[in-house]
Amino acid sequence: MKITIDHLEDLHMEAQNEEGGKVRMDGTTEIGGLEGGFSPMQLLLAGVGGCSAIDIIGILEKQKQDLQDLKVVVDGDRQNKDTYSEFKTIHLNFIFTGDLDDKKVKRAIDLSLDKYCSVSKALEKGSEISYSYEIKS
């Protein structure tokens, strides 16, 4: 896996993966950024939300569940260390729409966060990860 990061201006950057996908990154205006993209810490939250969503969608499809939509809201609580900060807690709220079996949804989330999602496995070493979910018909 390889990511290339190009400096655009001030603290504004663009990251590109080997497939050509791009994401913009930036710092806050307080430190000289333009606020024109995700901060690196926001990308971590987006990564765990996206990673788990990919797993969950695949698991529910294999279980023949009628998933119409999935939204993931990820909230991280940072704590300052000596020269940096890290996430103390990360909470994912999954909002499902469709005709779904509650037990299968819970199982899919548990499998993702506890077994399959590489991002959550990497972050759980320093962060407490929790979740909640709701199913809308």
RANOR-V328266 format. One record per residue. N is the residue number from 1. PHI is phi in radians with two decimals (999 if undefined). OMEGA is omega in radians with two decimals (* if undefined). D_FIRST is the distance of its C-alpha to the first C-alpha in Angstrom with 2 decimals. Layout:
BEGIN
n->{N:N}
phi->{PHI:PHI}
omega->{OMEGA:OMEGA}
d_first->{D_FIRST:D_FIRST}
END
This chain:
BEGIN
n->{1:2:3:4:5:6:7:8:9:10:11:12:13:14:15:16:17:18:19:20:21:22:23:24:25:26:27:28:29:30:31:32:33:34:35:36:37:38:39:40:41:42:43:44:45:46:47:48:49:50:51:52:53:54:55:56:57:58:59:60:61:62:63:64:65:66:67:68:69:70:71:72:73:74:75:76:77:78:79:80:81:82:83:84:85:86:87:88:89:90:91:92:93:94:95:96:97:98:99:100:101:102:103:104:105:106:107:108:109:110:111:112:113:114:115:116:117:118:119:120:121:122:123:124:125:126:127:128:129:130:131:132:133:134:135:136:137}
phi->{999:-2.44:-2.14:-1.93:-2.01:-1.86:-1.39:-1.71:-2.90:0.80:-1.81:-1.45:-2.39:-2.26:-1.77:-2.33:-1.60:-1.15:-1.54:1.71:-1.17:-2.24:-2.51:-1.63:-2.21:-2.82:-1.75:-1.29:-1.13:-1.05:-1.95:1.81:-1.50:-1.79:0.95:-1.81:-3.01:-1.27:-1.36:-0.98:-1.21:-1.15:-1.11:-1.08:-1.13:-1.09:-1.11:-1.22:-1.16:-1.18:-1.06:-1.17:-1.08:-1.04:-1.06:-1.10:-1.02:-1.09:-1.13:-1.15:-1.12:-1.11:-1.52:1.02:-1.50:-1.59:-1.43:-1.66:-2.79:-2.47:-2.14:-2.14:-1.88:-1.97:-2.15:-2.06:-1.88:-1.57:-2.20:-1.42:-1.88:-1.00:-2.15:-2.65:-2.27:-2.41:-1.42:-1.33:-2.33:-2.33:-2.10:-1.91:-1.94:-1.68:-2.05:-1.73:-2.22:2.54:-1.55:-2.14:-1.42:-0.96:-1.14:-1.22:-1.12:-1.06:-1.11:-1.11:-1.12:-1.04:-1.06:-1.08:-1.24:-1.63:-2.28:-1.75:-1.31:-1.10:-1.19:-1.14:-1.12:-1.22:-1.34:-1.18:-1.14:-2.16:-2.34:-1.50:-1.88:-2.28:-2.63:-2.46:-2.70:-2.49:-2.09:-1.84:-1.41}
omega->{-3.10:3.09:3.07:-3.14:3.12:3.06:-3.13:3.04:-3.09:3.09:-3.11:-3.10:3.05:3.10:3.14:3.08:-3.07:3.13:3.12:3.08:-3.07:3.03:3.13:3.10:-3.14:3.01:3.09:3.10:3.13:-3.13:3.07:3.13:-3.14:-3.02:-3.11:-3.14:3.10:2.95:3.10:3.11:3.07:3.10:3.07:3.12:3.10:-3.14:-3.13:3.09:3.13:3.14:-3.13:3.12:3.11:3.11:-3.04:3.11:3.13:3.14:-3.13:3.07:3.12:3.13:3.12:3.10:-3.09:3.12:3.11:-3.10:3.06:3.05:3.12:3.07:-3.07:-3.11:3.13:3.10:-3.08:3.00:-3.12:3.01:-3.10:-3.06:-3.09:3.03:3.09:3.11:3.05:3.11:3.04:3.12:3.10:3.05:-3.12:3.12:-3.09:2.98:3.11:3.10:-2.96:3.06:-3.08:-3.11:3.13:3.09:3.14:3.13:3.13:3.12:3.14:3.11:-3.13:-3.02:-3.08:-3.00:-2.94:-3.00:-3.12:-3.12:3.13:3.12:3.12:-3.09:-3.08:3.11:-3.13:-3.05:3.01:-3.10:3.12:3.11:2.95:3.11:3.04:3.14:3.07:-3.13:*}
d_first->{0.00:3.77:6.91:10.35:13.41:16.81:20.05:22.59:25.64:26.82:23.98:22.62:19.04:16.70:12.95:11.26:8.04:7.64:10.30:12.59:12.84:14.38:15.69:18.40:18.82:22.10:24.46:27.85:30.90:32.22:29.79:29.83:27.36:28.23:26.98:25.32:22.10:20.52:20.75:17.74:19.73:20.30:16.62:16.48:19.42:18.08:14.90:17.19:19.55:17.21:15.50:19.03:20.44:18.13:19.20:22.79:23.20:22.11:24.42:27.30:27.02:27.32:30.32:31.88:32.11:33.13:30.48:31.40:29.29:27.09:26.83:25.12:26.54:24.71:26.79:25.78:28.41:27.44:29.33:29.72:29.24:30.58:28.29:25.70:25.63:23.81:24.31:27.33:27.26:25.13:27.04:25.81:28.59:27.96:30.46:30.85:33.18:34.61:36.83:34.87:35.96:35.62:34.94:32.15:30.50:30.79:29.47:26.39:25.67:26.35:24.11:21.17:21.71:22.95:20.88:17.94:16.29:13.58:14.15:17.88:17.65:15.89:18.46:21.44:21.66:23.20:24.23:26.66:25.23:27.89:28.41:31.20:31.60:34.18:34.94:36.77:38.64}
END
